[in-house]
Amino acid sequence: MNVASLDHDMWWHRPARADEWLLYVQESPSAQGARGLATGRIFNRAGQHVASVAQEGMIRVPGRVPGA
């Protein structure tokens, strides 16, 4: 199996402390043709949206054609 992280990003919208409680909400809005996209939002205890993340990945099985 061939696995790769094609792209990943993180955007900080306001200051946040890593030593305090944070909620991470994740979804995968698209997955097809051996590639997938995952996005996430990070909130602090007060419910403020402090950061956003996105990652695109690829998983291929040798000898198989994506989408077939």
C-alpha positions as CSV (number, residue, x, y, z in Angstrom):
1,M,0.0,0.0,0.0
2,N,1.3,3.5,-0.9
3,V,0.3,6.2,1.6
4,A,1.2,9.9,1.4
5,S,0.1,13.2,3.0
6,L,-0.2,15.5,-0.1
7,D,-0.9,18.8,1.7
8,H,-1.7,20.0,5.2
9,D,-2.3,23.5,6.6
10,M,-3.2,25.1,9.9
11,W,-4.6,28.6,10.4
12,W,-4.7,30.3,13.8
13,H,-7.6,32.7,14.2
14,R,-6.9,33.8,17.8
15,P,-4.5,32.9,20.6
16,A,-5.1,29.5,22.4
17,R,-3.3,27.6,25.1
18,A,-2.2,24.1,24.3
19,D,-2.2,23.2,28.1
20,E,-5.9,23.9,28.4
21,W,-9.0,22.0,27.1
22,L,-9.6,22.3,23.3
23,L,-12.4,20.7,21.3
24,Y,-11.4,19.3,17.9
25,V,-14.3,18.8,15.4
26,Q,-13.3,16.8,12.3
27,E,-15.0,15.9,9.0
28,S,-14.1,14.4,5.7
29,P,-16.0,16.2,3.0
30,S,-14.5,14.3,0.1
31,A,-12.9,10.9,-0.6
32,Q,-12.6,9.4,-4.1
33,G,-10.0,8.2,-6.6
34,A,-7.5,7.1,-3.9
35,R,-7.5,10.7,-2.4
36,G,-9.3,12.1,0.6
37,L,-9.7,15.5,2.2
38,A,-10.1,16.0,6.0
39,T,-10.9,19.4,7.6
40,G,-11.1,20.3,11.3
41,R,-12.0,23.2,13.6
42,I,-10.5,23.8,17.0
43,F,-12.5,25.5,19.8
44,N,-11.5,26.7,23.2
45,R,-13.5,26.1,26.4
46,A,-15.4,29.4,25.9
47,G,-16.6,28.1,22.5
48,Q,-14.4,30.4,20.4
49,H,-13.1,29.1,17.1
50,V,-9.3,29.3,17.6
51,A,-7.9,27.4,14.6
52,S,-8.8,25.5,11.4
53,V,-6.9,22.6,9.8
54,A,-7.0,20.8,6.5
55,Q,-5.2,17.7,5.1
56,E,-5.3,15.9,1.8
57,G,-4.0,12.3,1.7
58,M,-3.6,9.5,-0.8
59,I,-3.9,5.7,-0.3
60,R,-3.2,3.4,-3.2
61,V,-3.0,-0.3,-3.4
62,P,-0.3,-1.4,-6.0
63,G,-1.9,-2.9,-9.2
64,R,-5.3,-1.3,-8.7
65,V,-6.6,1.6,-10.7
66,P,-8.1,4.5,-8.7
67,G,-11.8,4.9,-9.2
68,A,-12.1,1.4,-10.9
